[in-house]
Amino acid sequence: MDEHDWNFPFEEPLHEVFPALHEAQNSWMSQIESLHAPDRKTTELIRMVVTVLNRNGEGVQRHATLAREVGATWDEILGSIMLTTPGAGLLPAVVAIPHARRGYEAAREAEAD
Protein backbone atom coordinates (compact mmCIF):
# COMPACT_ATOMS: atom_id res chain seq x y z
CA MET A 1 0.00 0.00 0.00
CA ASP A 2 1.19 3.52 -0.79
CA GLU A 3 2.48 5.49 2.18
CA HIS A 4 0.39 8.49 1.11
CA ASP A 5 -3.36 8.84 1.02
CA TRP A 6 -3.97 11.25 -1.85
CA ASN A 7 -7.27 13.15 -1.68
CA PHE A 8 -7.02 14.49 -5.22
CA PRO A 9 -5.68 12.92 -8.45
CA PHE A 10 -3.18 15.76 -8.97
CA GLU A 11 -1.44 15.26 -5.62
CA GLU A 12 0.77 12.29 -6.46
CA PRO A 13 2.29 13.78 -9.63
CA LEU A 14 2.69 17.16 -7.90
CA HIS A 15 4.40 15.52 -4.92
CA GLU A 16 6.74 13.54 -7.20
CA VAL A 17 7.94 16.66 -9.01
CA PHE A 18 7.57 19.39 -6.35
CA PRO A 19 7.33 17.80 -2.88
CA ALA A 20 8.03 21.07 -1.03
CA LEU A 21 5.34 22.87 -3.03
CA HIS A 22 2.90 20.07 -2.29
CA GLU A 23 3.66 20.25 1.44
CA ALA A 24 3.23 24.04 1.40
CA GLN A 25 -0.10 23.66 -0.37
CA ASN A 26 -1.25 21.12 2.24
CA SER A 27 -0.21 23.47 5.03
CA TRP A 28 -2.08 26.37 3.42
CA MET A 29 -5.19 24.22 2.91
CA SER A 30 -5.14 23.10 6.55
CA GLN A 31 -5.28 26.76 7.56
CA ILE A 32 -8.27 27.29 5.26
CA GLU A 33 -9.92 24.22 6.81
CA SER A 34 -9.46 25.71 10.29
CA LEU A 35 -11.68 28.74 9.60
CA HIS A 36 -14.63 28.86 11.99
CA ALA A 37 -16.96 30.75 9.65
CA PRO A 38 -18.83 30.16 7.52
CA ASP A 39 -20.19 26.88 8.87
CA ARG A 40 -19.06 23.65 7.25
CA LYS A 41 -22.21 23.14 5.13
CA THR A 42 -21.95 26.65 3.68
CA THR A 43 -18.24 26.13 3.10
CA GLU A 44 -18.84 22.96 1.09
CA LEU A 45 -21.61 24.60 -0.94
CA ILE A 46 -19.31 27.54 -1.74
CA ARG A 47 -16.49 25.21 -2.72
CA MET A 48 -18.89 23.23 -4.89
CA VAL A 49 -20.01 26.43 -6.65
CA VAL A 50 -16.39 27.36 -7.34
CA THR A 51 -15.82 23.95 -8.90
CA VAL A 52 -18.94 24.47 -11.05
CA LEU A 53 -17.46 27.76 -12.26
CA ASN A 54 -14.15 26.03 -12.94
CA ARG A 55 -16.00 23.26 -14.81
CA ASN A 56 -14.40 20.66 -12.58
CA GLY A 57 -16.82 17.73 -12.47
CA GLU A 58 -14.75 15.71 -10.01
CA GLY A 59 -14.64 18.70 -7.67
CA VAL A 60 -18.41 19.19 -7.95
CA GLN A 61 -18.95 15.56 -7.05
CA ARG A 62 -16.54 15.69 -4.10
CA HIS A 63 -18.01 18.85 -2.60
CA ALA A 64 -21.59 17.67 -3.16
CA THR A 65 -20.67 14.53 -1.23
CA LEU A 66 -19.11 16.53 1.57
CA ALA A 67 -22.03 18.97 1.63
CA ARG A 68 -24.48 16.07 2.00
CA GLU A 69 -22.34 14.57 4.76
CA VAL A 70 -22.67 17.79 6.77
CA GLY A 71 -26.40 18.18 6.24
CA ALA A 72 -27.05 19.79 2.86
CA THR A 73 -30.22 18.74 1.11
CA TRP A 74 -30.46 18.05 -2.62
CA ASP A 75 -32.46 21.27 -2.99
CA GLU A 76 -29.63 23.26 -1.36
CA ILE A 77 -27.04 21.64 -3.62
CA LEU A 78 -29.10 22.12 -6.76
CA GLY A 79 -30.05 25.68 -5.79
CA SER A 80 -26.39 26.54 -5.19
CA ILE A 81 -25.47 25.22 -8.63
CA MET A 82 -28.27 27.19 -10.29
CA LEU A 83 -27.08 30.39 -8.60
CA THR A 84 -24.03 30.22 -10.89
CA THR A 85 -26.13 30.70 -14.05
CA PRO A 86 -26.40 34.52 -14.07
CA GLY A 87 -22.63 34.88 -14.10
CA ALA A 88 -21.44 31.74 -15.87
CA GLY A 89 -24.39 30.80 -18.04
CA LEU A 90 -26.55 27.72 -18.10
CA LEU A 91 -24.08 25.21 -19.58
CA PRO A 92 -21.68 24.90 -16.59
CA ALA A 93 -24.63 24.35 -14.26
CA VAL A 94 -26.26 21.75 -16.51
CA VAL A 95 -22.96 19.89 -16.89
CA ALA A 96 -22.39 19.98 -13.11
CA ILE A 97 -25.77 18.57 -12.08
CA PRO A 98 -25.03 14.87 -12.82
CA HIS A 99 -21.70 15.13 -10.97
CA ALA A 100 -23.43 16.69 -7.99
CA ARG A 101 -26.13 14.02 -8.07
CA ARG A 102 -23.49 11.25 -8.01
CA GLY A 103 -21.77 12.86 -5.04
CA TYR A 104 -25.03 13.42 -3.19
CA GLU A 105 -26.19 9.85 -3.79
CA ALA A 106 -22.81 8.39 -2.75
CA ALA A 107 -23.09 10.19 0.59
CA ARG A 108 -26.71 9.08 0.98
CA GLU A 109 -25.78 5.45 0.30
CA ALA A 110 -22.86 5.64 2.74
CA GLU A 111 -25.25 6.89 5.42
CA ALA A 112 -27.55 3.92 4.79
CA ASP A 113 -24.72 1.39 5.29
N, CA, C and O of each residue as an XYZ file, in Angstrom:
452
protein
N       0.842     -1.196      0.000
C       0.000      0.000      0.000
C       0.876      1.244      0.000
O       1.922      1.265      0.649
N       0.468      2.263     -0.708
C       1.190      3.524     -0.793
C       1.238      4.191      0.576
O       0.274      4.127      1.339
N       2.359      4.828      0.884
C       2.483      5.486      2.181
C       1.660      6.762      2.274
O       1.452      7.289      3.367
N       1.191      7.262      1.138
C       0.388      8.487      1.106
C      -1.058      8.162      0.783
O      -1.352      7.218      0.051
N      -1.943      8.952      1.336
C      -3.365      8.843      1.015
C      -3.735     10.124      0.279
O      -4.022     11.145      0.903
N      -3.727     10.067     -1.059
C      -3.968     11.253     -1.852
C      -5.470     11.528     -1.916
O      -6.251     10.638     -2.254
N      -5.875     12.759     -1.592
C      -7.274     13.154     -1.678
C      -7.676     13.539     -3.098
O      -8.843     13.416     -3.468
N      -6.725     14.000     -3.884
C      -7.017     14.486     -5.225
C      -6.071     13.821     -6.221
O      -4.932     13.509     -5.871
N      -6.523     13.598     -7.461
C      -5.683     12.923     -8.455
C      -4.383     13.666     -8.771
O      -3.392     13.038     -9.143
N      -4.375     14.982     -8.629
C      -3.181     15.759     -8.974
C      -2.090     15.682     -7.910
O      -0.949     16.063     -8.173
N      -2.416     15.195     -6.713
C      -1.444     15.256     -5.620
C      -0.209     14.393     -5.841
O       0.908     14.851     -5.601
N      -0.382     13.169     -6.288
C       0.772     12.294     -6.458
C       1.768     12.851     -7.473
O       2.957     12.939     -7.167
N       1.310     13.235     -8.692
C       2.295     13.784     -9.626
C       2.912     15.092     -9.136
O       4.091     15.347     -9.382
N       2.131     15.923     -8.446
C       2.690     17.159     -7.897
C       3.754     16.840     -6.856
O       4.824     17.450     -6.848
N       3.463     15.889     -5.983
C       4.402     15.517     -4.924
C       5.691     14.930     -5.502
O       6.782     15.183     -4.990
N       5.556     14.143     -6.575
C       6.738     13.543     -7.200
C       7.683     14.599     -7.754
O       8.902     14.463     -7.653
N       7.119     15.655     -8.340
C       7.941     16.665     -9.009
C       8.314     17.807     -8.067
O       9.448     18.285     -8.091
N       7.362     18.248     -7.234
C       7.573     19.388     -6.348
C       7.105     19.060     -4.926
O       6.093     19.603     -4.483
N       7.812     18.192     -4.205
C       7.330     17.799     -2.878
C       7.204     18.976     -1.904
O       6.265     19.009     -1.108
N       8.112     19.922     -1.950
C       8.033     21.071     -1.033
C       6.813     21.934     -1.351
O       6.148     22.426     -0.440
N       6.520     22.116     -2.627
C       5.341     22.874     -3.029
C       4.069     22.163     -2.567
O       3.133     22.797     -2.081
N       4.047     20.854     -2.724
C       2.896     20.069     -2.290
C       2.695     20.200     -0.785
O       1.567     20.389     -0.330
N       3.753     20.104     -0.017
C       3.659     20.246      1.441
C       3.184     21.651      1.825
O       2.384     21.806      2.748
N       3.672     22.663      1.122
C       3.233     24.038      1.398
C       1.752     24.199      1.085
O       1.023     24.860      1.826
N       1.310     23.595     -0.011
C      -0.103     23.662     -0.368
C      -0.950     22.980      0.707
O      -1.993     23.506      1.096
N      -0.518     21.826      1.184
C      -1.252     21.122      2.238
C      -1.310     21.956      3.516
O      -2.339     21.987      4.191
N      -0.230     22.618      3.845
C      -0.208     23.473      5.032
C      -1.188     24.633      4.877
O      -1.939     24.951      5.799
N      -1.171     25.258      3.705
C      -2.083     26.367      3.425
C      -3.530     25.900      3.498
O      -4.373     26.575      4.089
N      -3.823     24.744      2.898
C      -5.192     24.218      2.912
C      -5.642     23.877      4.332
O      -6.817     24.049      4.656
N      -4.748     23.404      5.173
C      -5.141     23.101      6.552
C      -5.524     24.377      7.294
O      -6.389     24.346      8.169
N      -4.899     25.486      6.958
C      -5.277     26.758      7.563
C      -6.662     27.195      7.068
O      -7.461     27.716      7.846
N      -6.941     26.988      5.795
C      -8.273     27.289      5.257
C      -9.312     26.427      5.967
O     -10.380     26.913      6.341
N      -8.997     25.145      6.151
C      -9.925     24.221      6.813
C     -10.195     24.617      8.261
O     -11.226     24.238      8.817
N      -9.297     25.364      8.875
C      -9.457     25.715     10.289
C     -10.337     26.948     10.505
O     -10.593     27.318     11.650
N     -10.799     27.584      9.441
C     -11.678     28.743      9.599
C     -12.956     28.339     10.320
O     -13.511     27.273     10.053
N     -13.422     29.177     11.222
C     -14.632     28.861     11.987
C     -15.906     29.356     11.308
O     -17.001     28.919     11.663
N     -15.784     30.247     10.352
C     -16.958     30.752      9.650
C     -16.594     30.864      8.172
O     -15.453     31.211      7.868
N     -17.469     30.600      7.273
C     -18.835     30.156      7.520
C     -18.858     28.720      8.026
O     -17.822     28.057      8.094
N     -20.036     28.252      8.377
C     -20.186     26.885      8.866
C     -19.795     25.898      7.768
O     -19.685     26.260      6.597
N     -19.589     24.659      8.165
C     -19.063     23.647      7.246
C     -19.979     23.408      6.044
O     -19.489     23.253      4.925
N     -21.296     23.375      6.253
C     -22.214     23.141      5.134
C     -22.090     24.265      4.108
O     -22.000     24.009      2.907
N     -22.085     25.504      4.583
C     -21.954     26.651      3.678
C     -20.607     26.610      2.970
O     -20.517     26.907      1.779
N     -19.571     26.244      3.697
C     -18.236     26.133      3.103
C     -18.234     25.139      1.950
O     -17.701     25.433      0.880
N     -18.823     23.972      2.154
C     -18.836     22.958      1.090
C     -19.687     23.400     -0.094
O     -19.344     23.114     -1.241
N     -20.789     24.091      0.167
C     -21.605     24.598     -0.940
C     -20.837     25.656     -1.735
O     -20.898     25.672     -2.964
N     -20.122     26.529     -1.046
C     -19.313     27.542     -1.740
C     -18.232     26.864     -2.570
O     -18.034     27.209     -3.735
N     -17.537     25.910     -1.982
C     -16.492     25.211     -2.717
C     -17.074     24.486     -3.930
O     -16.457     24.459     -4.995
N     -18.246     23.907     -3.773
C     -18.887     23.228     -4.894
C     -19.191     24.231     -6.014
O     -18.957     23.941     -7.187
N     -19.708     25.402     -5.654
C     -20.012     26.433     -6.649
C     -18.745     26.851     -7.394
O     -18.774     27.037     -8.610
N     -17.656     26.995     -6.682
C     -16.390     27.365     -7.336
C     -15.987     26.285     -8.329
O     -15.506     26.596     -9.418
N     -16.178     25.015     -7.966
C     -15.824     23.945     -8.903
C     -16.769     23.917    -10.097
O     -16.360     23.533    -11.193
N     -18.023     24.314     -9.906
C     -18.939     24.466    -11.050
C     -18.374     25.526    -11.991
O     -18.287     25.308    -13.199
N     -17.992     26.666    -11.438
C     -17.462     27.761    -12.256
C     -16.171     27.372    -12.958
O     -15.890     27.850    -14.056
N     -15.386     26.507    -12.328
C     -14.151     26.025    -12.936
C     -14.371     24.838    -13.867
O     -13.432     24.326    -14.476
N     -15.630     24.408    -13.967
C     -16.001     23.263    -14.809
C     -15.215     22.011    -14.438
O     -14.704     21.287    -15.293
N     -15.140     21.785    -13.127
C     -14.395     20.664    -12.575
C     -15.408     19.651    -12.027
O     -15.815     19.735    -10.868
N     -15.804     18.709    -12.859
C     -16.819     17.734    -12.472
C     -16.445     16.915    -11.253
O     -17.287     16.677    -10.386
N     -15.185     16.475    -11.171
C     -14.748     15.706    -10.008
C     -14.860     16.533     -8.735
O     -15.242     16.017     -7.684
N     -14.527     17.818     -8.829
C     -14.641     18.701     -7.674
C     -16.093     18.907     -7.264
O     -16.407     18.932     -6.074
N     -16.975     19.053     -8.245
C     -18.406     19.192     -7.952
C     -18.889     17.963     -7.199
O     -19.582     18.074     -6.188
N     -18.521     16.798     -7.696
C     -18.950     15.558     -7.051
C     -18.410     15.471     -5.628
O     -19.153     15.132     -4.707
N     -17.152     15.767     -5.440
C     -16.538     15.687     -4.105
C     -17.233     16.635     -3.131
O     -17.587     16.234     -2.022
N     -17.430     17.880     -3.532
C     -18.012     18.854     -2.603
C     -19.502     18.639     -2.400
O     -20.034     19.003     -1.351
N     -20.192     18.054     -3.380
C     -21.591     17.670     -3.164
C     -21.660     16.545     -2.134
O     -22.539     16.540     -1.272
N     -20.739     15.601     -2.226
C     -20.669     14.525     -1.229
C     -20.437     15.097      0.155
O     -21.153     14.769      1.101
N     -19.430     15.956      0.267
C     -19.107     16.534      1.568
C     -20.239     17.404      2.095
O     -20.505     17.418      3.297
N     -20.905     18.128      1.203
C     -22.034     18.966      1.629
C     -23.155     18.089      2.183
O     -23.739     18.408      3.219
N     -23.452     16.999      1.505
C     -24.484     16.074      2.000
C     -24.086     15.503      3.361
O     -24.918     15.392      4.261
N     -22.815     15.144      3.504
C     -22.337     14.566      4.759
C     -22.512     15.516      5.937
O     -22.649     15.072      7.077
N     -22.510     16.819      5.670
C     -22.667     17.787      6.770
C     -24.053     18.419      6.780
O     -24.259     19.464      7.398
N     -25.015     17.778      6.085
C     -26.401     18.177      6.242
C     -27.074     18.908      5.099
O     -28.234     19.298      5.233
N     -26.399     19.109      3.985
C     -27.048     19.795      2.862
C     -28.072     18.891      2.212
O     -27.848     17.690      2.057
N     -29.190     19.467      1.834
C     -30.220     18.737      1.106
C     -29.922     18.819     -0.396
O     -29.097     19.619     -0.837
N     -30.613     17.973     -1.169
C     -30.462     18.045     -2.617
C     -30.908     19.412     -3.135
O     -30.282     19.968     -4.037
N     -31.990     19.955     -2.566
C     -32.462     21.274     -2.993
C     -31.412     22.352     -2.747
O     -31.259     23.256     -3.568
N     -30.692     22.275     -1.641
C     -29.633     23.260     -1.365
C     -28.477     23.113     -2.339
O     -27.918     24.109     -2.798
N     -28.117     21.883     -2.655
C     -27.037     21.635     -3.616
C     -27.446     22.117     -5.003
O     -26.699     22.843     -5.660
N     -28.626     21.715     -5.441
C     -29.102     22.120     -6.763
C     -29.294     23.636     -6.839
O     -28.920     24.257     -7.834
N     -29.864     24.226     -5.810
C     -30.048     25.677     -5.794
C     -28.723     26.423     -5.858
O     -28.615     27.447     -6.532
N     -27.714     25.911     -5.157
C     -26.386     26.542     -5.195
C     -25.795     26.482     -6.595
O     -25.203     27.452     -7.067
N     -25.957     25.350     -7.255
C     -25.473     25.219     -8.633
C     -26.195     26.213     -9.538
O     -25.558     26.887    -10.347
N     -27.498     26.308     -9.411
C     -28.271     27.191    -10.288
C     -27.954     28.664    -10.042
O     -28.142     29.489    -10.936
N     -27.480     29.004     -8.853
C     -27.077     30.391     -8.595
C     -25.876     30.823     -9.431
O     -25.585     32.016     -9.522
N     -25.178     29.868    -10.043
C     -24.034     30.217    -10.890
C     -24.469     30.691    -12.272
O     -23.670     31.295    -12.988
N     -25.713     30.435    -12.662
C     -26.132     30.699    -14.047
C     -26.120     32.171    -14.456
O     -25.792     32.452    -15.608
N     -26.457     33.127    -13.591
C     -26.405     34.516    -14.067
C     -25.001     34.956    -14.481
O     -24.843     35.730    -15.425
N     -23.995     34.468    -13.783
C     -22.628     34.884    -14.101
C     -21.915     33.993    -15.090
O     -21.110     34.472    -15.888
N     -22.201     32.685    -15.050
C     -21.442     31.738    -15.867
C     -22.255     31.133    -16.996
O     -21.707     30.442    -17.855
N     -23.546     31.383    -17.006
C     -24.395     30.800    -18.043
C     -24.962     29.460    -17.598
O     -24.612     28.932    -16.543
N     -25.829     28.936    -18.416
C     -26.546     27.716    -18.096
C     -25.690     26.459    -18.262
O     -25.825     25.520    -17.478
N     -24.820     26.427    -19.259
C     -24.084     25.208    -19.575
C     -23.252     24.670    -18.403
O     -23.354     23.477    -18.116
N     -22.437     25.472    -17.711
C     -21.676     24.901    -16.585
C     -22.574     24.283    -15.515
O     -22.224     23.257    -14.932
N     -23.710     24.890    -15.257
C     -24.635     24.349    -14.261
C     -25.216     23.023    -14.732
O     -25.258     22.057    -13.969
N     -25.660     22.971    -15.970
C     -26.262     21.750    -16.505
C     -25.238     20.614    -16.506
O     -25.571     19.479    -16.167
N     -24.018     20.910    -16.877
C     -22.963     19.893    -16.889
C     -22.646     19.426    -15.465
O     -22.315     18.259    -15.260
N     -22.744     20.316    -14.493
C     -22.393     19.984    -13.109
C     -23.446     19.129    -12.405
O     -23.113     18.370    -11.494
N     -24.693     19.241    -12.808
C     -25.770     18.572    -12.076
C     -25.563     17.054    -11.944
O     -25.710     16.536    -10.837
N     -25.231     16.321    -13.008
C     -25.029     14.872    -12.824
C     -23.875     14.545    -11.868
O     -23.951     13.575    -11.115
N     -22.821     15.342    -11.897
C     -21.702     15.131    -10.970
C     -22.165     15.338     -9.533
O     -21.847     14.552     -8.641
N     -22.918     16.408     -9.330
C     -23.432     16.692     -7.994
C     -24.364     15.583     -7.532
O     -24.315     15.177     -6.371
N     -25.204     15.095     -8.416
C     -26.133     14.022     -8.066
C     -25.365     12.769     -7.642
O     -25.730     12.123     -6.660
N     -24.303     12.424     -8.377
C     -23.494     11.254     -8.012
C     -22.878     11.424     -6.629
O     -22.877     10.491     -5.826
N     -22.355     12.613     -6.352
C     -21.771     12.865     -5.036
C     -22.799     12.803     -3.924
O     -22.563     12.212     -2.871
N     -23.941     13.419     -4.172
C     -25.028     13.419     -3.187
C     -25.494     12.002     -2.901
O     -25.656     11.618     -1.743
N     -25.712     11.222     -3.956
C     -26.191      9.849     -3.793
C     -25.150      8.967     -3.115
O     -25.508      8.095     -2.323
N     -23.871      9.176     -3.410
C     -22.814      8.395     -2.750
C     -22.839      8.636     -1.245
O     -22.695      7.697     -0.462
N     -23.019      9.884     -0.841
C     -23.091     10.189      0.589
C     -24.354      9.600      1.207
O     -24.319      9.107      2.334
N     -25.458      9.646      0.484
C     -26.713      9.077      0.980
C     -26.587      7.566      1.166
O     -27.046      7.020      2.169
N     -25.969      6.900      0.205
C     -25.777      5.453      0.300
C     -24.829      5.091      1.434
O     -25.036      4.091      2.121
N     -23.797      5.892      1.635
C     -22.860      5.641      2.736
C     -23.557      5.777      4.089
O     -23.255      5.039      5.027
N     -24.489      6.724      4.182
C     -25.253      6.886      5.418
C     -26.121      5.660      5.695
O     -26.304      5.268      6.847
N     -26.653      5.059      4.634
C     -27.547      3.917      4.788
C     -26.802      2.652      5.231
O     -27.393      1.760      5.839
N     -25.510      2.583      4.924
C     -24.721      1.388      5.292
C     -24.429      1.299      6.767
O     -23.779      0.353      7.211
